[in-house]
């Protein structure tokens, strides 16, 4: 019996959204200034009057754009060391620990950037399907490679990742509307399962 597990990351496996946490960890004073500046955009987002991807790029870029890839990666390792395992839901960790690795493929499918989610995926021995940060000449451009990995895009990226592999059962876990396409596509979709 070959299984595929697809786990959303923020809110599903974790207690908190990691984007704000990481950006604050990266540069807390810059984070505070940019957070205040972005409040009008965050409000528009809540009212569904702004594009999520644009606001996200703007906010992440305001803190990380122009930073060296090596510095970002070093900070990501420190962030992981600081927050693993305390940011992760204990029952989610138990569940993952009991997965039969022999006949199972597991993916973390997240709208968060690969920058800071990669160490978590590696630790949990899962493949990472995330929004990808664009680096040119070792410097973060503030852009993404491809689209924000959310909603329909999550599903597209999963299909690309598994590349036609056949599974007897696909089980997905999510906690927001951005996970709905993935949950509906899976044989078993679990909403807020670890909450």
N, C-alpha and C positions, 0 to 999 in steps of 0.2 A: 504494500500500500504506500504509494508515493504521495507525500503531502507538500503543499506550499503554504507557508504562513506569511501574511503581510501585516506588519505592525505599523500603524501611525506612531509617531514619536511624541510630540508635544501634547501633554494632557492625557494621552493614552498610556504610554509607558512612564511618563514623568508627571510630577505634581504641578509643574509650572511650565510656562512657555520659555523655551531656552533662548530665543532671540534677544529679548530684553536683558535677560540675565547675563548672556555672553557679552553683549555690547557694553553693558555697565561694568562688567569685569575687565573688559579690554581698556576702557578709559572712562572712569566714572565722572570726571568733571565735564568732559566733552559730551558724555551721554546725557547729563542733566540739562545742559544748554540746548542740545538738539531735540531732546524730548519735549521741552517747553515750546520750542519753535515748531515742532510737528503736531502739537495738540489740535490745531484747526483741521489738519488733514486726518488725524485719527478720528475726530468727530464726524467728518464727512464719510469716512469709512464705515463707521457705526450706522450712519444713516443710509448707507449703500449709495452714496453720491460721488465716491472716488474709486479709482481702480486700485485694487489691493497690490498688484504687482508694482505699479508706479510708486505708491506710497512706501512700500517695503524697500524698493531700490533707493529711493530718496533718503530714507532714514538710515539704512545700513551704510550707504555711500557717504553720508554726512559724518560718519565716525571712522569707517575703514578705508575709504577711497584713498589711493596713493600710498597705502601702507605696504611694507615689504611682505612678501609671501612667507618668508622664513619667520618673521616676527609674529605674523598671524598664526602660523602653525605652532610656534612655541607657546603662544598664549592659549591656544586651543588645548594643548597638552596640560597646561597648568589648570585651565578651567575644568577639564575632565578630572584631574586629580583632586581638585577642590570639591566637585559636586557628585562624583561617583563614590558610593552608590546612593548617597542621601537624597538626590533629586528623583530617584526612580522609585516607583511603587513596589513595595515588598512583594505583593502577590504576583505582580507582573514578572519580577525577577525569579520567583519560585517557579512560575509557569514556564518561563524560558529555560530555566535550569533543568526542567524535566522533559524537554523536547528530545525525541529520539533523533539524534543527528544523522544516523545512518541513512534513513529513508526520507529525510525532510530537508527542504530548502527554506531558509527564512530571510525575509527582507525587512529592512526598516524603510518605510516609504514616507518621506517627510517634506513639507514645504520649507522647513528650516534649511539653512545653507550647509553644504558639505563641510565647510570650514570647521565648524565646531561640533558637528554630529558624528564625524568620522571616527574619532577615538571611542565613542560609545558603541558604534556598530562593530568596530574591531573587537572590543572587549566582550560583546555579546555574541561574537562569531556569526555575524549576519552581514549580508551584502547590503550596501547602502544605495538607496535610490532617493536622491535629494535635489533641491535647487542647487545648481552649480555656480560657484563664483568664478568670474573670469579674471585671469591673471595675464598680463603681458609684460615680458621681460622681468618676471619676478615681482611685479607690482599689481595690486588689486585695482582694477579699472572702475569698480563701482557698479559694473554690469553683471548680468547673469549669462551663462551659456544656455541658450534655449529658454523655455518658459519657467515661471514659478511652478513648482511641483505641487499642485493642489487641484482638487476637483477632478475634472475629466483628465487633466494632465497626469495625475497620479496613475490613473488606469493605463493611459498610453505608455507611460514610462515602465510600468510593471510588465506590460505585454512585450515591450522592446527588450527588457531585461531577461525575461524567461525564454524569449526567442523561439516560440513554438513548442517548448518542452511540454510533455504531457504529465498531468498530475491526476491522481484518483480523487483528490480532495484539495480544494483551495479554501483556506480559512483566513478571514481578514478581521482586524480589530481597529476601530476608530472611535473618535469622540466628538466630531463636529460635522457640519454640513459638507465641509471640504473632503470628507472621507466617504460620503454617500455613494458616488459612482463605484468606488472600490468595494464597498460593503455589499452593494447590490449585485455586482459581478461575481463575487466569490460564492462558492457553494454554501458557505456559512459566513454570515456577516455579524460580528458582535459589536454592539454599540455601548460604549462606556462599561465594558466588561470588567475592567479592573478597578472601577471607582468604588 
